[in-house]
Amino acid sequence: MKKPFIHFSVSLIFLLLILTPFISATYVQDFNSITSKQSSVNYQFQIIFVLNDENETDADQDGMPDAWEIENDLDIDRDDSNFDYDFDELVNLDEYLYGTDPWNEDTDGDRFNDGFEVAKGTDPADPADHPTRIWLFILIGILSVGVLAGISWVVVISLKDSKKTKKQMKEGSQ
């Protein structure tokens, strides 16, 4: 009788041996754990599967193709995937994966930095896709309430004045 677990394990090991040239492991900063009270940055270990084109090389094995690193003035001879040169809370590897500029904190120019857009689930490379400005909706709501209150006040004063005028006209005609 065949043991399914052993067969699965052997298959998995064989598959991993085949995929080994395409696996890149790197440390990535975990910015979600940073708070104003915490001075240290936590690191987590990630395994990133990179299926490179045969023409795309990655000399420093940092998960970013040399052509992209050269195009963005990064060093192809050292692992600079965990650096954040523009201080937008996206490390260079994330900048590569999201298609953003590692030297510009706001790649798409929509006045939201790239890391903030990624945290909010919007595309940091698309100026039309940006986080909702909740404060704008709150301000519009407050102004709307103010305008309605002002209109109501004017209507109430007008009604009082018209009643007063009618009363004075009745008293004057008698």
Secondary structure as UniProt FT lines:
FT   HELIX           4..19
FT   HELIX           20..22
FT   STRAND          23..30
FT   HELIX           31..33
FT   TURN            36..37
FT   STRAND          42..49
FT   TURN            54..55
FT   TURN            59..60
FT   HELIX           66..71
FT   TURN            72..73
FT   TURN            76..77
FT   TURN            81..82
FT   TURN            85..86
FT   HELIX           92..98
FT   TURN            102..103
FT   TURN            107..108
FT   HELIX           114..120
FT   TURN            124..125
FT   TURN            127..128
FT   HELIX           134..173
//
